[in-house]
Structure formats: structure tokens, C-alpha cells
Amino acid sequence: MYQTKIAGLGKYVPENVVTNDDLSKLMDTNDEWITERTGIKERRHIKKGDGNTTASMGVKAAKIAIERAGISKDDIDLIVFATLSPDYYFPGCGVQVQEMLEIDTCPALDVRNQCSGFIYAVSVADQFIKTGMYKNVLVIGSENHSGGLDFTTRGRSVSVIFGDGAGAAVLTRSDHNGQGILSTHLHSEGKHALELSLKGPSTNHWVPEIIAENPQGDDIPYYPYMNGQFVFKNAIQRFSEVINEGLKENGLSVSDIDMLIPHQANLRISQFVQQKFKLADDKVYNNIQKYGNTTAASIPIALTEAWEQGKVKEGDTVVLAAFGSGFTWGSAIMKW
């Protein structure tokens, strides 16, 4: 079987910066409250009319990744698009990217695993490449959260966390054993699905029914809900488990980790995991302070930045890990 390596990375975030002080003008919150609980200082939000959508941001990140991979868009054999915020209920963003990049009838599929979406998408791409079915797979994580958040005091516990943006990676075939993706590890626990969810509208509970049931808007299921403490508790447990699982699979120890890039869910979660594994600051990359939680886009954005800054180098052991709605979680262990 072939090996899979990342040949190119790219990211895109909207120009519009939204600070904690900006949010304090919309809801009862402040910079100290947000920073203490999340570590976030600012995030990027799409501005109406700026031309950004979930798919178009993905395309902007993808073009950078394709150029850095040293290939043509026509060399892409498959597109895997991870998002919880597609432009349309259907079709998915993958086919939009295929059209925007003007790639001729390239297959495209969407992954709906929220915060774990990029890890799941990488795992899907890895299998296609390892078996020899495809040579070059474009993996994108992109989110437009700001279009669906409740920017009132009622929604502050969720809305202060999320930002918009996109990251992309070109995964390609490698004949070098021991280089590239060593293993991926995926899990889910659906019994906790509603602890972090957006329940409506859905095909069995559409907008007219929701409005009829909640004419005053007191309980609005088309805004996200999060049981914050419960999610935090499960996240730190599953992060640790799935990182250890990946290390054990490859005969590695914590001391072999050159760079851990966790999903940027909450800086406090990342710090807890770092302390548990006793990793030095230069072994963990966080950028949630600047971008907030960009869900499926957070790992590729962070990985791209870490690589651009020279913090991910050839030969490094890189660990990616994520936990999110579903509950789903996963890790990817790679030799850069």
C-alpha cells in the first residue's frame, strides 16, 4: 500500500476582525469574561456583501494549498469538504468547490463531523490514497458560523466562541515508507449528540412548525446549543485517549511529539491537555486567541500557520487531535 503525505497547505480568513469589546456592544459580556473562559481575544466574521461563503473561502484556501503542492488543479482526483455550515442544505460544498475551481467532473464529497470534520476528512482521503484509487486529494475545512449565531445575551455562551475561516491541504501519494500519515483514529458516542447541537430546522421539524411553537422566540432550536461544562469534561478525556491511542499504534511516546495541533475549541482545553502530557509551549500550537473556534477549519488553519512559521519541519512527528459535536473525536499521527 502507498503512503499519504501532505504536499501543500493553505488558509483563508475574512478581513473583518471582531474583538471581544465589539461583542460587548451587542450582548451583556466583556473582554475579561470571554478571555477567562475561552482564551479568545478576537475572531474573524464574514461581512454581508464581502463575497465570502463557506465554499468560496474553501476555494481561496485550496488555491494556496494547490500552488504550494506544486500541482495543477486538474491533478486533483477527489475533493473532500468538511463543514457544519454549508452554503445550502443541499447540495454540499464539495461540488461547489469543484465548479469554482473548474475541475472537470472530479468527484466530491462532504463530511459532516463538525469539530472533528478535518480529521475525519483526512482519514477518508488517506484510505483512498493508500489503496491506490486516487493520487491527489484536496481536503478542505471551512465554516461560516457568524451567519447562524445568536448575537444577544441569550446566546452569548456560544456566540462569543466561534469564528469564520477556511483551511485546506493537498494529500498526495508517497512511496517513502515512514513518511506522511502514519495512522488515523476515529471515534463517536452518539448518546451525547444533543449536548452540542443545532436541532432545527430539520426535515422532520421545519421552520413553520418552529415559529408556530415559539411565537415569542423564547426557545429557538435553530441556534446552537452547548452544555459547556459537560462538553469540556468529555473533551479533555477524549483528547488524551485518542492521542495516546495514536502514539501506541506507532510505537511512539509523548517525548516523540514535535508538534501537537489540537482542534481550537477552547484555549483552556488545549492548556489542560498540554499540562497532562507535560508538553513544552513550543510543542503545542494554538491560535484560537486570534480566530476563535473555526470548527472544521481550525486544524488546517493552525497547521498552515505553524508550517508557515517554521514550527513544523521535515522529519517532525506531528499529532493532530479533535473533539466535538456528535460526540465525535479523532487523531492523526504523521511524520512530516
N, C-alpha and C positions, 0 to 999 in steps of 0.2 A: 504494500500500500504506500501511497505517496505521503509526504509531509505537507503541512499547510503553514505558510508564513504570512505575516502582514508585510505587504510591499509598499503601501502608501497610506498616509493618514491626512485627514483634513477636518476643519471645523468652521462653523459659522455661527455668530450670534448677532441679533439685531443691534443697531446702534443705540437705541433708546435705553438709557440707564435709569432704573427705578431704585432709589435709595429707601432705606427704612424711614427716613424723615418724610419722603414723598408719600409713603403708605400711611403715615400717621395723620395726614391731612384727609384721608378717606375713611379711616376707621379708628377706633379707640386703641391705639398701640403706640409704641415708641421704640427708638433705636436700642435702648438698653434691654427692653423686654424681648425683642426679636433676637438680638445678639446673644443674650444669655442662654436662650433656649435652643437656638439653631446654629449660631456662629455666622449667620448670613448678615452681610452689610449692604449688599445691593444685588440686583438681578437685572436681566435684560427682558424687555417686553416688546412684542410687535406693536407698532403703531398703525392704527387704521389708515390704509392707503399707502403704506410703505412698500407694498408689493410682496411682503413675506407671507408665506403659508408654510404648513408643515412640510409639504412636498418640495416647494421651491427652496426652502432653507436646506433641505437634504441635498438638493441638486448642487447648491453652492458649495457645500462641504465635499460632495462627491467629486466635483471637478478638480478641486485641490488634491484630493487623495489619488485620483487617476493620474494627474500630471506627475505627482511625486513617485508614483509606482512605475513611471516610465513606459506606460502603455497607452493605447488609444481607447476611447470609449467603445469602439467597435470590437475590442478584445474582451469586453465583459460578457461572460457566459450566463450569468444569473444575477438578479438583484434581490436582496433580502432586506426588507424595510421594517424596522421596529418602531412602534409608536403606540401611545394610548389616545392620541389626539389627531386622528386622520382628518383630512380636509372634508371628506364625505363619509357618510355612514357606510356607503359602498359606491364605487369600487375603492380598493385600497390605494395607498400612496405609492406602492411599488410600481404599478403600471403608469402612474403619472410621471414618475421619475424616468421610466423607460421612454416615454413620449418626449419629455422635456430634453433629455439627452440625445434624442433622435437615434436611438439604438434600434436596429431592425429586428422586430419580433423576439427580442430577448425575453426569456421567462422572468417573471417577477412574482414574489410572494410577500405577504405581510405577516409579521409576528406580533401578537398582542399580549405580551407578557410584562407590560408596564416597566417598572424599575429594573427588572431582570431581562428586559427585552433584548438588549445588546448582547448579553452573554448567551442567551438562547439563540439569537440570530447567528452569532459566531459559531456556535456548536453545529447548527444546521449547515452553514457554509463549509465547515471543516469536514463534515461527513461526505458532502458532495465532492470535495476536492480529493480527499483520501481515497475514495473509491474510483477515482479517475473519470467520473462523469463530467465534471467541469474543471477548467483550469483557473479561471479568474472569476471571483465572486465579489460583487460590490455589496458591502454591508453598511446600512445607514441606520442611525438612531436620531430621530428628530421629534420635537414637541412644540406645540403652540398651546401652552397652559393658560396664558393670560386671557384668551378668548372665552374661557369657561369657568372662571373663578368668581367667587362672591366677595367683592371688594367693599363689604360693610363689616361692622363689628361682629355681626353674626358669623361671618366666615373667616375671621382673622387667624384662627389657629391653623388653618390650612393655607389660606391665600398668601400669607407672608413668606411661605417656604418656596414656592415654585417659580421658575423662570422659563424662558423660551430659548431655543437654540438647536443646533444640529451638529452631529459628528459623523464621520464616515471613515471606512477602512476598506482597502482593496486587499483581499486574501487571495493568495496565489499558490500554485503548486511548487514544491521544493523537493529536490532529490537528496538533500542533505539530512541524513538521519540525526536526530538530536537537536535540530534547529527548528524554530517555529513553534506551533501549538503542540504541547506535549499531551495534554488531556483537557477535557471539559467535564463538568459535573453539574447536573441539573436536578432540582427537586421542586415539589409543590405540596401544599397542605390546604386543600380546598375548604376544610371545615372552618377556616378563619377568613373566608373570602370577603365577608361583609364588614370586617373590621377596618378595611381600607378599600373604599369602593365608591363608584358612582352608579347608583342603581337605576336611574331613569334619565331620559326615556329609554324604553326598550320595546322590542316588538310585541311584548305582551302587556305593556303598560305605557301607552304613548302619551304625547303632550296634552291632548284634550282631556284625558282622564286625570292627569296630574293637576291640571288647572282646576277642573271641576271639584276635585277632592280638597284642594288647598287654595280657595279663592283669595285668602288673605296672604298667601305666601309664607305661612309660618313654618312649614316643614317641606322644604323643596328638595326632592331627591335628584334633581338634575345638577346639583352642585356636589362636589366631592365631600365625602365623609371620611374622617380618620379618627380611630381610637388611639390617640398618640402614645400613651404610656404602654399600651398593650403591644403596639407595633414596635416601639423602641425595645421592649424586653425581648421579643421574638427576634428582632433584627440582630442584636448583639450575640444571641445564642447561635443563630443560623450562620452568620458571617464566620464565626470561629469554627464551626463544624465543617463548613464547606471548604474553607481554606486548608484546614488540616487534612481533609479528605484528598484534596488535590496534591498536597505535599507527600502524603503517604503513598499515593498511587505511583509517584515518580521517584520514590526513594530519597526525597529531599527533607530537609529540616528547616525550621524557621530561619536559622542563620544563613541559609542559602538564598533567601529572598533579597534581591537587589532593589526591587520596587514593587510596592503594593499600591494598586489603584482601586480603591473601593468606590462603589456607586455613591454619588454625592447626595445622600438622603438627609443627613444631619451631621454637622461637624462633631457633635457630642458622641454620636455613634462611632464615627471614624476614630476619634480620640480614644474611646473606650477599647476598641479593637486593637489599636496601636499599643496601648498600655498592656493589654492582656498578652500580646505576643512579644512585648518588650522590644519593639522596633524603634530605631532612632528616627528623628524627624526627617532625615534625608532618605529614608526608606519608604516613606508614605507620601503620596501626592494628593493634596486637597485643593480645590478651587471653588468650593461651594460659597466661600465668602464673597466672590465676585459675581457668580452666576445663579445662585440658588440651586434648588433641585431641578434638574432638567430631565429627570426620569430616564428614558431610553437613550437620551443623548449624553448623559452625564459622564459615562465611562469613556466613550470615544472623544469627547471634548477634552477631558482630563488627560487621557493617554496622548492625544495630539500635542497638548501643551507641554507635557512632561518630556516628550521626544524633542519638540522644538527647542526646549531649554537645555538639552543635552543631559537630562536626568535619566533617560533610558538609552542605553548604549548597546552596541553589538556584544553578544555573549552574556548579557544580563538575564537573570531569572526574574520574569515579570509575572505577577499574580493579579488577576482581575477578579473582583467579587461583587455580588449584588444581592439585595434582598428587597422584596416589595410586594405589592398587591397580588393577591391570589390565594394564600401567600405563595410566592414563588421565590426561589433563590438559586444561585449557581456560582461557579468559579471557572476560570480558565487559567491554566498554567502554561507559560510559554518561555522558550529560550530565544532571546532577541537576536 
